Amino acid sequence: MNNNIESHLSEDRYFSPPAAFSQHARISSMEQYRELHAESINSPETFWAREAEELSWMEPWDKVLEWNAPDAQWFVNAKTNMSYNCLDRHLTSHRRNKAALIWEAESGETETITYAQLHAKVCQFANGLTDLGVQKGDRVLLYMPMIPKAIIAMLACTRIGAVHSIVFGGFSAEAIADRLEDSQAKVIITADGSWRRGKMISLKENVDAALEIYQNIEKVIVCRRTFQPIEMQAGRDMYWADANAGQSTKHDALPLDAEDPMFILYTSGSTGKPKGILHTTGGYMVGTYSTCKYIFDMNDQDVYWCTADIGWITGHSYITYGPLLNGVTQVIYEGAPNFPDFGRFWNIIEKHRVSIFYTAPTAIRAFIKAGDHLPNAHDLSSLRLLGTVGEPINPEAWMWYHQVIGGGRCPIVDTWWQTETGAVMLAPMPGATDIKPGTATMPFFGIDAAILDEDGKECAPNEGGRLVIRKPWPSMLRGIYGDPQRYRDTYWSDYDSYYTAGDGARRDEDGNFWIVGRLDDVLNVSGHRLGTAEIESSLVAHDAVAEAAVVGKPHDIKGQAVVAFAILKSDYTANEELEQALKKHVASTIGALARPDDIYLVPALPKTRSGKIMRRLLKEILATGSVSGNTTTLEDESTVQHLIDTVQHKTNAA
Ligand code: WT7
């Protein structure tokens, strides 16, 4: 029996890189991409050594790679420091007085910090941390708003070899306590509160509650941001200003081993307790540097903006580290995309003349729903390159992003990667790749990606299977903190010595990789395995639909029935007729097999705090009428009750 994931949606639109872009791009033709990619796969040590040599090392490596699957060591015995490479390296060049960070507060206030100023602040705080007894290898938990001090804290940790563990500021006290416990952190850096849609969110209060559960913390360093009243526990808690008081703005970055741990970042995955993904120093540095350079084609004139939060891997690799390694000017924004309205991002792009803009499909779909008049009211002509990350981008959302935001002139880099991979794995070369909307296109240099069936055989073109990486890469995770067995079981047990990503994908006849959804979410309808992404994209391509999620529901005959949840655009109203039209639309664009048995037109979908649709909850609601498991990663818990009621109501009516 054929157990592969089927694919029925095909995309024929092609967008070649604009000549004006290619002309100045580092990689300007597919021949050049193919040649370098071939070298990077056949002689990875040559390729990566050349990339690494563009950065500063305090001691050279003896060997580029030592690989005993699944354990990799990159740049063996080399010494370096990430903070040094992000800051000090630029101080002797024209970048010394260049803006490193342009921070925009939610209130609209801005602050610009040059490389030299950022360096001084990082050194000062590194000295402060050292005086508090923080040493190489110690874990430091950060629970911070999107303010420059968050980036300063990260760079100060890496400067002294302390291992940071960032917890997204929207997570609860329990989430903080779990992560403190697992990482055995000894210091916390936080703030009194943060601003979100004009309201104060209490951060220190959550830390206090977490410390009722986990008590092994020596110091809590608190930034003032909202100036709301907070409690400070004598002896344990101190203000950021006091940690910095009297400290020198000079500090020699500590030479660290390339394989010294750099940070832990917890990722929830679909089930089980969060995994502490461990990244180390040298390989992660080279990976984030190199992907920024080629995929975002960063150069000295760029003003780059990634809308992620530092609580996610995107905020680590493509806010703090990759861009600063490349010496660009970047915007960081404190608040929500819809404050005061959904025009805020376009306002920021116009105000700071942003040239590279990197955001998530979930945000793009929200902007589409909010209407074109908002971006149309702003001058977006400074943009030259757009990017997306986090989920497959539906082709219709891609088209909108390309036309309405990019004015038809900006390539879009759809970047596929994971917390575990540390850096982008699949993405176009913006000056070279012909792009079809909806595909992350091809592997980055050094990435040996393939799609395999259950027996480990490579799938034929357009046959869906499991996405794997067959060779180690510098920024790969080095383990799950404290749990080597779970590391092997989760990522390395499907195929001997190949990394399994947990995503389903297919490769088209031109070699483009299409992510069809998480393997856990694949539907099985009458023996046909269907990914979620294509059916969802078909729905989003209908005029009435802003966003969709598709899941399987137990069915006596078919095994699973296709059930769709859809959010309508604001000028459409839910009714029976529209439901029928949507079912028909899916059947005609994909095939009768994918035709939803039920469609729920709902006002909101359950999402993680990073904006991913939680299909597992929808599945559970359909199967059991309730949600039992952990919902702390939900962005808005009230969505779930509403969905339960909607499903209940429809079942009763039937
Ligand atoms: C999962 C990883 C990587 C930073 C943000 C998410 C999905 C991510 C894409 C993309 C299709 C994507 C995958 C992946 N994903 N980017 N461009 N196209 N799917 O990091 O939370 O570790 O999630 O996000 O399913 O496995 P993460």
Boltz pocket constraint, residues with backbone or C-beta under 6 A from the ligand:
constraints:
  - pocket:
      binder: B
      contacts: [[A, 267], [A, 313], [A, 314], [A, 388], [A, 389], [A, 390], [A, 391], [A, 392], [A, 393], [A, 414], [A, 415], [A, 416], [A, 417], [A, 418], [A, 419], [A, 420], [A, 440], [A, 501], [A, 502], [A, 503], [A, 515], [A, 517], [A, 518], [A, 610]]
      max_distance: 6.0
